[in-house]
Structures are given as structure tokens and as C-alpha cells.
Amino acid sequence: MTIATCFEFDGGILFCADTKITREVKTTQTKIFDRVYDGNYSATVFVLVGPVPCGRKILGHVVLLLQQAFQQNEATANRSELGRTGARLSSK
């Protein structure tokens, strides 16, 4: 059983999870996976439960999709800003 929790503090947040991996042999490793995306404006934290190799594979797909979504959002915001800047320039 995986136990995970998150606490919010004035200076940030703290994620906690147990580290016991039970398979054929019991091992100890992290179940918390964090990622900061380009521009440092977006971040994710995942805690895996269940089979870790399977979870890591799925997490890789999720992170890739999130990266693509953040890049598309940034490109849209940049185009929108460019449009507003161009409109201000043309009205002068």
C-alpha cells in the first residue's frame, strides 16, 4: 500500500510518500516524480502507486502530453501578444 500526502507552507509545499517497493524482492526507491517545464511557469508532481515500471511508462506519456500542451499554450499566448502589439503599432 502506498501512502502519500502533501502539505502547504508559507515557503512552498512538501510532498511525502513511502519508499517501499514490493515485487519479487522488496526494495526502496522514490515514488515521487516531479518535473518543471520550460519557462519555470508550470510544474507537476506525481506519486506512483501499483507496479512502478508500468507507472513510469505511463508517466512518461503524460509528461510528454503536458509538455506539448504547455508549448501550444505558450505559442498561442505569444501570437496573441504579438497581435495586440501590432494593433497598437498600427494605430499610431
ABEGO torsion letter per residue (X at the ends): XBBBBBBBBAAEBBBBBBABBBBABBBBBBABBBBBBBGGABBBBBBBBEBAAAAAAAAAAAAAAAAAAAAAAAAAAAAAAAAAAAAAAAAX
